[in-house]
């Protein structure tokens, strides 16, 4: 897995459009982007802007912290990732992209050894799924699922969260 590709001029423009309109709906973007259907908007969002947007609790479209960093110029410094909860500790405990991947239990133990936190295995699994979705971690199938970074740790721009 590789970090998100730099956005095309069109994708960057559409991300900025979402930022100006947020919260917004498929139908608003369909009209603004001259698309034929809400499905076409959804497909575009998923294929071109996946890590840069999200849907809130009311299913309205918003720019993610990664998308905001990209619009502010952070894209050239590598992927910009906003961590919440235990994600940062899991990110720190993950082996690098050239190292042997580790199991969920091994990563859990690493978090416990390096912090004063005592998360349960489900919290670590959830954080790993989020990091895979944010494209900085990859799942490697061995006897059990294992994980490692998909990009060098130093290439990731960590965003401050409130």
C-alpha positions as CSV (number, residue, x, y, z in Angstrom):
1,X,0.0,0.0,0.0
2,X,1.3,3.4,-0.8
3,X,0.5,6.9,0.5
4,X,-2.3,8.8,-1.2
5,X,-1.3,10.1,-4.6
6,X,-1.0,13.9,-5.0
7,X,-4.4,15.3,-6.0
8,X,-5.0,16.4,-9.5
9,X,-5.9,20.0,-10.1
10,X,-9.5,19.0,-10.6
11,X,-9.6,16.9,-7.4
12,X,-7.9,19.7,-5.4
13,X,-10.5,22.2,-6.7
14,X,-13.3,19.9,-5.8
15,X,-11.9,19.3,-2.3
16,X,-11.8,23.1,-1.9
17,X,-15.4,23.2,-3.2
18,X,-16.5,20.8,-0.5
19,X,-14.6,22.9,2.1
20,X,-16.5,26.0,1.0
21,X,-19.9,24.2,1.0
22,X,-19.6,22.0,4.0
23,X,-21.6,20.4,5.3
24,X,-22.9,19.4,1.9
25,X,-24.9,16.7,0.1
26,X,-24.3,14.6,-3.1
27,X,-27.1,16.5,-4.8
28,X,-25.4,19.9,-4.2
29,X,-22.1,18.5,-5.5
30,X,-23.9,16.8,-8.5
31,X,-25.1,20.2,-9.6
32,X,-21.9,22.1,-8.9
33,X,-19.7,19.5,-10.6
34,X,-22.1,19.0,-13.5
35,X,-22.4,15.3,-12.9
36,X,-25.4,13.1,-13.9
37,X,-26.2,11.5,-10.5
38,X,-25.5,11.4,-6.8
39,X,-24.0,7.9,-7.4
40,X,-21.5,9.5,-9.8
41,X,-20.6,12.0,-7.0
42,X,-20.2,9.2,-4.5
43,X,-18.0,7.2,-6.9
44,X,-15.8,10.2,-7.5
45,X,-15.5,10.9,-3.8
46,X,-14.5,7.4,-3.0
47,X,-12.0,7.0,-5.9
48,X,-10.4,10.4,-5.9
49,X,-10.9,12.0,-2.5
50,X,-11.2,8.9,-0.1
51,X,-8.8,10.0,2.7
52,X,-9.7,13.7,2.3
53,X,-13.4,13.7,3.1
54,X,-15.9,12.0,5.5
55,X,-19.6,11.8,6.2
56,X,-20.8,13.2,9.5
57,X,-23.5,11.6,11.7
58,X,-26.2,13.1,9.4
59,X,-24.4,11.7,6.3
60,X,-23.4,15.2,5.2
61,X,-20.1,15.5,3.4
62,X,-17.2,17.3,5.2
63,X,-13.5,17.7,4.6
64,X,-11.3,15.5,6.9
65,X,-8.3,16.8,8.8
66,X,-6.1,15.2,6.1
67,X,-8.1,17.1,3.5
68,X,-7.7,20.4,5.4
69,X,-4.0,19.9,5.7
70,X,-3.8,19.2,2.0
71,X,-5.7,22.4,1.1
72,X,-3.3,24.3,3.4
73,X,-0.3,22.9,1.5
74,X,0.7,20.0,3.7
75,X,0.4,17.4,0.9
76,X,4.0,17.9,-0.3
77,X,5.4,16.9,3.1
78,X,3.9,13.4,2.9
79,X,0.6,12.1,4.0
80,X,-1.0,14.2,6.7
81,X,-2.7,12.1,9.4
82,X,-4.9,13.2,12.3
83,X,-4.9,10.8,15.1
84,X,-7.6,10.3,17.7
85,X,-7.7,8.1,20.8
86,X,-5.1,5.4,20.8
87,X,-4.2,5.7,17.1
88,X,-1.0,7.6,17.7
89,X,0.3,5.0,20.3
90,X,-0.5,2.2,17.8
91,X,1.2,4.1,15.0
92,X,4.3,4.5,17.2
93,X,4.3,0.8,18.1
94,X,4.0,-0.5,14.5
95,X,7.1,-1.9,12.8
96,X,8.5,0.1,9.8
97,X,7.6,-0.8,6.2
98,X,10.8,-2.9,5.8
99,X,10.4,-4.7,9.1
100,X,8.5,-7.9,9.8
101,X,4.9,-7.2,10.5
102,X,3.5,-7.8,14.0
103,X,0.3,-9.3,15.3
104,X,-2.4,-7.3,17.1
105,X,-1.4,-8.8,20.4
106,X,2.3,-7.9,19.8
107,X,1.3,-4.3,19.0
108,X,-1.0,-4.2,22.0
109,X,1.9,-5.3,24.2
110,X,4.2,-2.6,22.6
111,X,1.6,0.1,23.4
112,X,1.4,-1.2,27.0
113,X,5.2,-1.3,27.3
114,X,5.8,2.1,25.9
115,X,2.9,4.1,27.5
116,X,1.0,4.0,30.8
117,X,-2.1,3.0,28.8
118,X,-3.8,-0.3,29.2
119,X,-6.0,-0.6,26.1
120,X,-8.0,-3.7,25.3
121,X,-7.3,-5.7,22.1
122,X,-10.5,-4.4,20.4
123,X,-9.3,-0.8,20.8
124,X,-6.0,-1.7,19.1
125,X,-7.8,-3.6,16.3
126,X,-10.0,-0.6,15.7
127,X,-7.0,1.8,15.6
128,X,-5.2,-0.6,13.2
129,X,-8.3,-0.6,10.9
130,X,-8.3,3.2,10.9
131,X,-4.6,3.4,10.1
132,X,-5.1,1.0,7.2
133,X,-8.0,3.1,6.0
134,X,-5.8,6.2,6.3
135,X,-3.2,4.4,4.2
136,X,-0.2,4.6,6.6
137,X,-0.5,0.9,7.7
138,X,-0.8,-2.3,5.8
139,X,-2.3,-5.6,6.8
140,X,-0.1,-8.6,6.0
141,X,-1.8,-12.0,6.0
142,X,0.3,-14.6,7.7
143,X,-0.9,-17.4,10.1
144,X,-2.7,-14.5,11.9
145,X,-3.3,-11.0,10.5
146,X,-0.3,-8.8,11.1
147,X,0.5,-5.1,10.5
148,X,3.3,-2.7,9.7
149,X,3.7,0.8,8.4
150,X,3.2,1.2,4.7
151,X,5.3,4.4,4.6
152,X,8.3,5.5,6.6
153,X,7.3,7.0,9.9
154,X,9.3,10.2,9.1
155,X,7.2,10.8,5.9
156,X,4.0,11.1,7.9
157,X,2.9,14.6,8.9
158,X,1.0,14.3,12.2
159,X,-1.8,16.8,12.6
160,X,-2.7,18.1,16.0
161,X,-6.2,17.2,17.1
162,X,-8.4,19.0,19.6
